[in-house]
């Protein structure tokens, strides 16, 4: 099914870029208080703009290809990850940082030994949200223009009044989202063995 | 021989002195207790000695070398055990070596040799939440020792334990100390603990915190179980209570 593959490619690309971007933004904002103060409000504003409203603009600017879809997905997925990580970085026990400092650790060591690992659960919570956003974002952006993808397929079957097919696509999309989300859970358990054993 | 000296340490916060003109010294192989009520500035003094905090006045010397405001010279064990939940015990304990630039595998190798001595064998691959309070404290202590075998600062290391576990830990601790001869400064607000463990006790009191008195415990080491109920012990305790 070519439509499904297209949607998944877009979701995957967008999610990857969004995750990397969210991660970088979180690290920079955590490191420089000025960046936090100046970027944070802007970030919130990007999330108040309705996706459906900017999707056609993106098509207008970037064409009918892969690019506008990926950009839209990046815009929706980086946010939960950046916020989750940032929360994680900020909730780190200051005594743990003090302990490492007393050992003579530098900033990078504090980051890799304390901040990053203790923010992992926040990161995965954000990733779970972003994964479902990425699929939904891909479909929405396809609805508003494109050649392939589940969103394009949906508009076609809608126009031909084959609502049975439409429901099939809806269930299919939900199924993919669920599958991806359980994939995140599996990944989380693999990366955080200490957490799995506790439960 | 003086190992660690803190001279005329004064620390102020927002204009008011927290600790004032504190001078203490720690000889090689000694266990010295800082005893005082909560909030008297014991932890502040430790932060200065460990180099986390710069004092307003005074200096800290290790083996005659000025280490004021320089972290990484003396090891510091904070009130909580602070074992990182996402690292196995061996990785937790070997952390100071890794921070110092040792390779992870080498650090594990060095660390593994100490597990038996500290009564931790079999816990290497476990995570902290799988250990009892006493075992966690042992692990934290081993980590402190690996960080520096020169001087250790212990901030209420046994305060989170129940009294039976605490007694067992005291006994274990004195045994280990007898072997490794680590010079130790220990904070406590438990008078019994101070008398049992230490060679000398500094009593801190007042606002701002000052050293009120220095008490020398002239008892042979290792001390046996009966010391706790002996007349001598009571004498020390009465004396300390009269000061506080």
Boltz contact constraints between the chains, C-beta under 6 A:
constraints:
  - contact:
      token1: [A, 95]
      token2: [B, 78]
      max_distance: 6.0
  - contact:
      token1: [A, 96]
      token2: [B, 82]
      max_distance: 6.0
  - contact:
      token1: [A, 98]
      token2: [B, 52]
      max_distance: 6.0
  - contact:
      token1: [A, 99]
      token2: [B, 78]
      max_distance: 6.0
  - contact:
      token1: [A, 99]
      token2: [B, 82]
      max_distance: 6.0
  - contact:
      token1: [A, 101]
      token2: [B, 71]
      max_distance: 6.0
  - contact:
      token1: [A, 102]
      token2: [B, 50]
      max_distance: 6.0
  - contact:
      token1: [A, 102]
      token2: [B, 52]
      max_distance: 6.0
  - contact:
      token1: [A, 102]
      token2: [B, 71]
      max_distance: 6.0
  - contact:
      token1: [A, 102]
      token2: [B, 76]
      max_distance: 6.0
  - contact:
      token1: [A, 103]
      token2: [B, 96]
      max_distance: 6.0
  - contact:
      token1: [A, 103]
      token2: [B, 99]
      max_distance: 6.0
  - contact:
      token1: [A, 103]
      token2: [B, 147]
      max_distance: 6.0
  - contact:
      token1: [A, 104]
      token2: [B, 71]
      max_distance: 6.0
  - contact:
      token1: [A, 104]
      token2: [B, 72]
      max_distance: 6.0
  - contact:
      token1: [A, 105]
      token2: [B, 99]
      max_distance: 6.0
  - contact:
      token1: [A, 109]
      token2: [B, 99]
      max_distance: 6.0
  - contact:
      token1: [A, 117]
      token2: [B, 86]
      max_distance: 6.0
  - contact:
      token1: [A, 194]
      token2: [B, 85]
      max_distance: 6.0
  - contact:
      token1: [A, 194]
      token2: [B, 86]
      max_distance: 6.0
  - contact:
      token1: [A, 194]
      token2: [B, 127]
      max_distance: 6.0
  - contact:
      token1: [A, 198]
      token2: [B, 129]
      max_distance: 6.0
